[in-house]
């Protein structure tokens, strides 16, 4: 049976031991992959801040308890993302190259 790769993912569970309002509502873990760690290390050396994109899905355990499944990625600023898409569009076929 193949094992599940938890790289750059994690979970948040409801904090069942919460007794005071100052304690967290949820707790969990994230497993950081080499790519994220390398980026964070370089930012640390350069004394720069960095952002990490976090995505979450509500899931349910077999006993019905909800939890959040997490995924993290390096943050790509909107400007860089748009530039990449524009470059891809510019490299598309010209009207003269369409075979019909």
Buried (B, 14 or more C-beta within 10 A) or exposed (E): EEEEEEEBBBBBBBEEEEEEEEEEEEBBEBEBBEEBEEBBEEEEEEEEEEEBEEEEEEEEEEEEEEBBBBBBEBEEEEEEEEEEEEEEEEEEEEEEEEEE
